[in-house]
Amino acid sequence: MYSTKEYIRHFILFFTTLICTTFAGGEWLYGRSILGEGESFLNWEYFLKSLHFSVPFIGILLIHELGHWYTSMRYGIKSSLPYFIPAWFGFLGTPSLGTFGAVIRIKSFINSRKKFFDIGVAGPLAGFVLTMGVLIYGFTHLPDADYIYEIHPEYLDPDFEGHSAEDGYLKIDIGYNLLFYALEKTLADPEKMPVMSEIIHFPYLFAGYLALFFTALNLLPIGQLDGGHVVFGLFPKHHFHVSLAAYIMFISYAGLGIISPFEDINTLMWSVPLYIGFLYICFRKAPISTQAKWAIVLSISAFQYLLVSIYPTIEGYSGWLFFAFLLGRVMGIQHPEVSGLKSLNKGRKIIAWITILIFILCFTPQPFQISV
């Protein structure tokens, strides 16, 4: 079915991504805080230890994509093997996850609503099951509380007042989602459970958290994302309106605080037009009139500006803006046309609503706040 050349290409991408995520895991798990003079985490000992992060993390991504692949093949729809995208920037001194994820490429037309739904939902559900296993293991097999002192021996110093920018440390605040919080409170030993900013040193917790993060991204009810396929399965005639509304809410939250009435007027004179221009670029590909695009863009800007003027401390998560740009300009917020719009059966509708619930449980409004 696939040529030898294809097998080799996909294996090389997968193997390279595994290596990159292992290197990235070494940075997150150990960094340079526990290493001696001249010692590097890029050695065989730390490589093997970092596999405790990369194997479950890449395994979840693989199962996710194989869920899509298996279902498409079962329906006789030609698709590629998973393309893994390696991305490690440690040689630049920049933290990374070692990958931009994985995708499969559908090579033939999907002619029914049911097939779109089944292929779309199979990936996140398969990955979610494995993610739950990884998290349950991580929460029930936490190392002793002293483990964190192996990573940060400076915490034992009674005079230690926290790292500063001069130390070269990145301050990382990691936000809760509902599922992670519920699992922590029900499964974890409170005496062993680290604060959220330290879960980067706990390979199974960190791998599971990242998997929930990517699951939520995939299940956003927008365009051709897996969540978009779920919405299309439930509401084919109203998919675009649901997708557009979800996209507006997503970008409205993401950009909260970008423009503020408390900024200097000289700053506002260039930041407001620049931000409005960015929003218009995000909506430019949407299949609506130019007037409607400008109405939406100006309404979002005015809403954000007004909300910040009333609640000065409110802020969204600007990290979502890049993903919003990709959704609007690259993937689009509309769904491909299909020839059949036969209603889903009761079982699939139940699965669809379960998937929407999984999205709500996994979504983290402010997943990563990184500062020096």
N, C-alpha and C positions, 0 to 999 in steps of 0.2 A: 504493500500500500504506500509506503514511503521509501524513497531511495536511500541508499547507503549514505550519500552525501548529506541528506536531510537529518538522518539519525546522528551523524557525526557533528553537524552544526549545532543541533539542539543539545547534544550531550556536552559539547564544549561550553556553550553558554550556561548550562546548568552547573557544570563543575566549576567554572570561573566564578559564578555567582555565589556558590557555596564557599569558595575560598575567600571571596571578598567579604561576605557576611561574617565569616569566622574572624577575619582581621578586624572588622568593625566591632564585633563582639568583644574582642580583646581590648579595644579602646574603651568601650563602655564599661565592661566588667572590671577591668583592672587599671586601665590608664597607665600612668607612670608613678602613681602615689605609693605603690608597694614594692617598686623595683629598686634594686641597688644601683650604685653609680655605674654608668655605662651599660646597664642591662636594658634589654628591650622586650616588650611584650610580644614582638614578632619572632618568637623562637618556638621550638617544638613543644616545650612544656605548656606554654600559655596557649598555643594553637589548639592542643588537645583539650584544654580546659574550656576554651571558647566554643568548642563544638557543642557544648551543652546549651549554648544560645542558638547557634546557626542551624543545627540539625532540626530542632522543633520549629524554628521560624521558617526556614525554607521548606520543611515538610508540610507545614500548613498551607503555604502558597502553592506548593505542588498539588496537594489534594484539592485545593480550590479549583485550580485550572483543569485538573483531570476530571473533576465533576462536570465542568462545561464540555470537555473533550469527549468523555464517555457518552454523555447524553446526546451530543450532536452526532456521534458515530452510530448510536443506536437508532437514530431517525434517518440514517443514510445521508446525513449532511456532511459534506467534505469540510474538514478543518485541519489546521496545522497542529503539530505537537506544540506544547507550551514553549514560548519564547521567554527565557529569563533574561533580565536586564541587569548586568553587574554594574555597580557604582560605588567604588570605595575611594575616598579622597584623603585618606590618612597621610599620604605622602605630601599633601599640601597643608597639613596641620588642621584640617577641617573635619569635624565629626560627621559621620554618615552612617547609614544603616547597611551599606554594602550592596544595596539593590534598589532599583526603582520599581520592583515588582515583577510580575509575569503576565503574559497575555497569550491567548490563542487567536488565530486568524480564521474566521469563517470564510470558506472558499466557494460556497454555493448559496443560492437563494433559500431563505426560510419562508415557507409559504403559508404558515398558519400561526394563529395567535397562541395555540396550545404549545407548539414546538418552541416558539420564542420564550414562552414562560418557563417551560421545563428546562431548557438550556440555561436561561438566565438564573434560575433559582438554584439549580443543582450545585453550582460552584460555591456560593456563600454558605449554603447549608452543610455541604461536605466539610468545608474548611472550619465552620463554626463548631461542628462536633469534635474535631481534633483539637481545636483551640480550648474547648471546655476541658478536655482531658489533660492538656498541658497545664492549664491554670489550676485545676484541682490538684494535680501532682505538685505544682509549685507551692501552693498554699499549705498543703499537708506535709511537705518535706522541707520546711524552712530550716536553714542551718541555725546553730546556736546564736544567741544574741551577740556573742563576742565576735562573730564573723565580720561584722562591719569594721571592727578595729584592725583587722588584717588589711582591709582596704584603705582605711583612714586611721592610721595610728595616732595622728594628731588629735583625734577626738578624745584621747586619754589624757591629754594635757589640760589640767584644770584652768589654765590661763588662756586656752584657745577660744577665740571670739569669732571664729568663722573665717573663711577664705576671702581674700580681697582680689581686686583686679591685678595687683602687682604679683600675686602668686601664679598668675596664668591660668587660673581655674575658670571653667564655665559654670555659672549657676543655672541649674536646670530645675524648673518647677513643672511637675507632671500632674495633670488634672485627672480627677476621677470620672469614670462613667458609672452608670447605675449597676451594671453587672459586676464590674471589678469590685466596686464597693460592697455589694451584697455577698460576693464570694469571700472577700476578706473578713467580713464580720461574722460569717457563718463557719468558715473553715480554718482560718489562720489562728495560731497561738499569739495572743496580743503581746506577749513578752518577746517574741521572735520577729514579729512583723515590723519591717522597716517603714520609715516615713516614705511618702510617694517620691520625693526627690532622690531617694536612694535605691529604688527598685531597679535602676540601671545596672546595679551590681549583683542582681539575682536573676540568673539567666532564664529560668522558666517563667518567672513572673514578667520579665521584660519582653520575652518572646510572645507570651500570651497577650500582654497589653498591646503590643504592636499589631498583633493579629486582629484584635478587636478594633483597633484604629482603622486598619485597612478594610475590615469587613464593613464598618460603618460608611467609609468612603464609597465602597462598591454598592451599598444599598441606599444611597441617596436617591430619592424618587425623581430623578432627573434624566431626561434624554435616553441615551443608550446604555447607561450604567445598569448593573444587574437590578437595582431598585427600580429603574425606569421600566425594565421588562416586566417586573412584578406589577407595577401600576398599569402598564399597558394591558396585562392579562386581566386585571380587574375592571378597568375603565377604558376600553379601547377608543371610544368616541370622545372621551374627555381627557385623554392622556396629555395632550399638549398643554391644556389649561392647568392641569395639576402640576406638570413639569415646570411650566413658566412660573406659577405661583411659588413652588418650592425653590426655584432658582432665585426669585426675587427675595424671598425670606432669607435664603442662605447668604446672598451677597449683602443684604441689608445688615445682617448680624456681623458678617466678616469685617465690614468697613466702618463699624461704629467707632468713633473717636478719631478717624483719619482727618476729618475736618472739624474744627471746634471754634466756637465764637470766642474762646478765651485765648486763641492764638493772636499773635501780632498781626495787624492789618496788612503789613507788607508781606508777611508769610502767606496770609489768606489769598492775596491777589494772584499768586502763582499756584498755590496748592489746590484751591477750589477748581479752577479751570482744568488743571491737570487731572484731578480725581474724576471730575465729570467726564472728561475725555476718555479716561480708562474705562469707566462704566459703559460709555457708549460703545467702545470697542468690544466689550464683553457681550453686549446685546445686538451688535450689528448683524450677526449671522441669523438671528431669530427671524422666523417667517411671519413677521408682522410689519405694519406700515412704519415708515420713518417717523411719522408724527407720534405713533404709539411708543416707539423706542425712546424718543426724546421725553415723552410724558412720563414713562417709567423711570428713566434715568434721573430726571429732575425731581421727581417725587421721592425717590430713594435718598437723594442728596439732601433734600429739604427735611425729610423725616429724620435722618441721622443728625443733621445740624440742630434741629429743634430738640431732639431727645437729649443730646449732649448739653444743650443750654439749660435744660430742666434738671438733668442728673449729671453734673460735671464729672463724676468719677466713673460713669458707665463706659465700658469699652467692649468691643467685640474681640475678634481674633484675626489679626491681619494676615496670619499665616494661611488662612483659607482663601485669600484673594488670588493667589497664584493658581490654585485649583479651580476657582471660579472662572478665571481667565481660560484655562484649558477646556473647561466644560463649555463655555460660551463660544470660543473661537475654533477649537479643534474638534471636539466631539459633537457639539451641537446639543440643543435641548429638545429637539423633536425626535420622534421614533420613526424607524423605517416603515414604509407601507407594507402591508401583507394582503394576500388575496382573500383570506378567510377571517371572519370575525365571530366565529361560533363561540358561544359563552363557555367559560370554564366550568367543569363539573364541581360539585360541592367539595370534594376532597382537595382539589387544587385551590379553591378559594380559601379553605381553611389554612393550607400551607402558605398562601399569599399573606394572610393576616398574621400568621406566626412569624413570617419573614419581616414584616413591618415592625412587629414587636421586638424582634432581634435588633433591628436598626435602632430603635429607641433606646434599648438597653446598652448598646455598644457605642453610641455616639458620644463623643467627648467635646463639649463646647470649646474648651481651651486645652488641647492635649499637651503641647510643649511650649514653655516659655523659657527661652535660653538667653542669658545675659552674661556679660563678662564680669 
